[in-house]
Amino acid sequence: MEFLLDSALLGLEYALLALGVFITFRILNLPDLTVDGSFTLGMAVSTVFCAAGHPFAALLCAAAAGGLAGAVTAFLQTVCRIHPILAGILTMSGLYTVNITVLGGPNVSLLNDSKFFEQLGGEAAAVAAVTVVILLLVMAFFQTVGGLCIRAAGSNEDMVRASSINTTAVRFAALALANALVALSGGILAQCQGYGDVNAGSGMIVIGLASVIIGEVLCGRRGVKLGLVSAVLGSVVYRIILALALRYNLLSANALRLLSALIIAATLALPAASAAVRGRRARKENRTC
Amino acid sequence: MLTLQKIDKTFQPGTVNAHHALRGVDLTLSDGEFVTIIGSNGAGKSTLLSAIAGSFFVDRGHILLDGEELTYVPEHRRARRIARIFQDPMRGTAPDLTLEENVALAYARAGGGLLRPALSRQRRALFREQLARLNMGLEDRMKTRIGLLSGGQRQAVTLLMATINAPRVLLLDEHTAALDPVVAERVLQITKDIVSENHMTTMMVTHNIGAALSMGTRTIMLEQGKIVLDLSGSEREALDVPGLLSLYRETVGAELDTDRMLLTHG
């Protein structure tokens, strides 16, 4: 039972990553690959500040750094007119150097430093509280005028371009917000696991997408509010599924990434697959009559 | 007052695809004037509206609104004062947002904080009242995703959204062409009501020659990026659809030819 609670906690630590991915992938409708880099950036910044004795400032600075990374991607996408996917990859690659410079080595331990949750009533309570507060804030934000602008840009960019909303500003805001959340997730994780690792970000986009999609399978796609909640839920369920699979030796730890990727691909392929089946059935019926 | 001074635009200059879309268009619209625009395919009607809306900057010439130079003001900054509606009813609204959220977004354009809640009880009541005036039963579907509404309903909502902040200029780019005739008639009626009520300077591109004559106070005809006819007053009132067509033939030396011209009396 305890390993389930542990993995649920781990899921909460990754929940803000899932929120960030949900914002770009589902609300802005533009998958953002900066995530792998900004997650590690948050982790590196948090580790350095925590080691210097500022565990709370560590989280704030991690989020700010992530926001900056998102702004760089937005700059490449809008001002430089680079393809959105490529822009994300460029930022992510460049961030590797930044991250290793910030961290000062591939791996830094926080074994004897004080962490943010020690003053907030334990790891589980603190992480849960931070996650819930941020979730509520993000939910509220997407009901404000600024939030509606981002949602409208993801839903119909033509409309937004012809209205008085500045599409460039929207892109900056959305990517900065999403990557700030991702980096905050990395920052929280660094303090909870007690070390910062420069390679921790690899494959984070896949984990984030898997969480979003598991959440959608569980809750359906019904609006932004429920979507944000389901992303958090998906992150927790994702970790529980992994823990169960590992515990009962259903698969080796090395197979996890492949399995996650396959699940995402299969889910994203569902609309195309069901259209193909419908088309074939219609053709068959037409032939028989 | 909206003034266009010798505006000129060439797309893809210096290539084999170079297209001289606007050739020194001069036009002055006084406040509250309602102009209908007709012309063949490719005459530059939509391009003219795009130039005014700021989708691109003109190569030469000036665009002024109430004496203020707009020529190089970006599209989103003009949009507060210049609203535009497209032919495609899907273009003007965000399908994944609810009806009330779409209207709220348009309403918020007037200014105010970005972090303020988009919908309040007060605003909902206002939107409900505005929607009720469209007479389409939309006031009871405010929480419906707008993607679930029909094209005509969406275009009526778009019209409401475009005019909710009383812009100075309203640009209508064949905004009823994709609707079935009955719905198109209804949307035209709503257009008339809203325009006359708000006293907006309006430009309406249309393929419906009847509507071009029956709506508004002035009709201009574009041909190859130039204004070739500018009718108003008694001269315009005396014209019927065949009369306008023969006038076009005399002026341009060809039949008014578009792929979906409507010759009915609107």
Contacts between the chains, C-beta under 8 A, distances in Angstrom:
chain1	res1	chain2	res2	distance
A	140	B	117	7.9
A	141	B	115	7.5
A	143	B	117	5.8
A	143	B	118	6.1
A	143	B	119	7.1
A	144	B	114	6.7
A	144	B	115	5.1
A	144	B	116	6.0
A	144	B	117	5.6
A	144	B	118	5.8
A	145	B	104	7.6
A	145	B	105	7.3
A	145	B	108	4.3
A	145	B	112	7.0
A	145	B	113	7.1
A	145	B	114	5.2
A	145	B	115	7.5
A	145	B	116	5.8
A	145	B	117	7.9
A	145	B	118	4.9
A	146	B	114	3.6
A	146	B	115	5.9
A	147	B	118	7.4
A	148	B	97	6.9
A	148	B	101	5.8
A	148	B	104	6.5
A	148	B	105	4.8
A	148	B	108	7.3
A	148	B	118	4.8
A	149	B	105	6.9
A	149	B	114	7.5
A	151	B	94	7.0
A	151	B	96	6.9
A	151	B	97	5.9
A	151	B	101	7.7
A	152	B	94	4.1
A	152	B	97	6.1
A	152	B	102	7.7
A	152	B	105	5.6
A	154	B	96	7.4
A	155	B	94	3.8
A	155	B	95	5.7
A	155	B	96	3.9
A	155	B	97	6.0
A	156	B	90	7.6
A	156	B	91	7.2
A	156	B	93	6.8
A	156	B	94	4.4
A	156	B	95	6.3
A	158	B	86	7.9
A	158	B	91	4.9
A	159	B	91	6.1
A	159	B	92	5.7
A	159	B	93	6.3
A	159	B	94	5.7
A	160	B	94	7.7
A	161	B	75	6.8
A	161	B	76	7.5
A	162	B	53	7.0
A	162	B	55	7.8
A	162	B	75	7.1
A	162	B	79	6.7
A	162	B	84	5.6
A	162	B	86	7.5
A	162	B	91	7.5
A	162	B	92	7.6
A	163	B	76	7.0
A	163	B	79	5.3
A	163	B	105	7.6
A	163	B	106	7.2
A	163	B	109	6.4
A	164	B	76	5.2
A	164	B	77	7.0
A	164	B	79	3.7
A	164	B	80	4.8
A	164	B	109	4.6
A	165	B	76	6.0
A	165	B	105	7.9
A	165	B	109	7.7
A	166	B	76	4.9
A	167	B	76	7.2
